[in-house]
Amino acid sequence: MGLALLGLGLAAVFQLVNMQAMTQAKAQLQMEALREAQNLMDRWLDEPKLRPGSLQGTTASGMAWRVTVRRVAGAAPKAKPKPGKGTTRSSLTRPTSRRLPVLLEIAVCCSYDLMGRTGRACLVSQRLGEGEL
């Protein structure tokens, strides 16, 4: 009877140690994914000419990443004035090069695989960009 209790106790300890190791491995992978996502976010926030769209790739450590940039808000182009007093036909058709501020959202996600399950760490930020009038 004592040997059976000892066997059950050892099995419980083994299972506890195994769960602890898996939890530690998951935490390490999640921290690495967050570090990689932060590095990518820093790079994209500093990008001088940021355009809406998405890119993906893998890090040097083999972690998959995806960056998505989308326009959140900004000034819509103004309607062309109707011909009338003080306007000429050439002033209505002339292209303009003015740029208006737009708000862009940047989402960075890094994925990792742990024992057949995919985990993901994502960061989202916003910054001003330029849109054309």
N, C-alpha and C positions, 0 to 999 in steps of 0.2 A: 504494500500500500504506500509506503514511504517513497519507494522508487517511482511509482506512478505520479505522485505529487511533485517529485523532483523533475520528472519529465515534462509535466504540464507547466511548471514554473520556468524551466529553461526555454520551452517553446514560446511562452509569453514574453520573456526577455528578448529572445531572438526577433520576434515580430516587432517589438518596441524599437529595438536598435535599427531594424530594417526601415521602419516608418520614419525614424529620425534621420537616417541617411538620405532617404528619398526627399524629405522635406528640405533638408539642407541643400541638396543638389538643385531642387526647384528654385529655392531662394537665390542661389548663386547664379543660375541661368537668368532669372528675372532681373537681378541687379545688373548683369552684363547687358541684357537687352535694353534696360533703361539707360545705361551709360552710352551704348551705341546710338539709341534714339536721341539722346541729348546732344551728342556730337553732330549727328545729322541735322538736328533742329538748329543748332548754332550756325552751321554752314549755310542752311537755307535762309535763316533770318538775315544773314549778312550778304546774301546774293543781291547784287545791285539791280539786275534786270530780271525780276521774278514774274513769271507768266503762269496763268492757270493751266493745269494739266496734272499728269502723274508720271512718276518714274519709279522703277524698282531695280533691285540688284541684291548683291550679297556683300557682307562685310568681309574684312580680312580673316575673321574668325569663322566664317561660313554661315553667319546668321543672315536670314533673308530680311530685306527692308523694303518699305514702300513709302514714298512721299507723295502726298496729294495737295495741290494748291488750287483753291477755288476762290472766286470773287464773292464776297459776302455783301458788300454795299459800295456804293459810289455814286457820283453824280452822273445822271443819264445825259446823253447828248441833248443839247437844246434844239428845239425845232427851228428850222430855217425861217427867217422873217419873210413875210409876204411882200411882194413888190409894192412899193408905194412911195410916199414922199421921202426923199433923201436916200433912197437905195437905188443902186444900179444893178443891171443884170449881171455884170461881171463880179460885183461884190457878193452876190448870192451863190455863185458857182465856185468861187475861189476856195480851195481847200485850206484848212487851218491846221496849225501844228501845236495848238495849245494842249496841254496835258492837265487832266483833272485827277485829284487824289481818289483812289479806290481802296477799300478795305479788303485785304486778302486773308484767308484762313489757310494755315499750313498744318497738315496732319502728318505725323511721322509714326510709323509702326514698324517694330522689329519682332520677328517671329522666331521661336525656338522649338525644338522637338525634345520631349522628355518621355522616354519609354512608350512611344507610339502616340502620344498626345501632343497637340500643338498648343503652345502658350504664346501670348502676345503682350507686348508692352507698347502703349501708344501715348504720344504727347500731341497736344494741339495748342497752337498759338495763333496770334493775328498780328499783322503789320500793315502799314500803309504802303501802297504802291502807286504807280501812275497808270491812268487809263487815257485813251485818246478821246478828244472831243470830235 
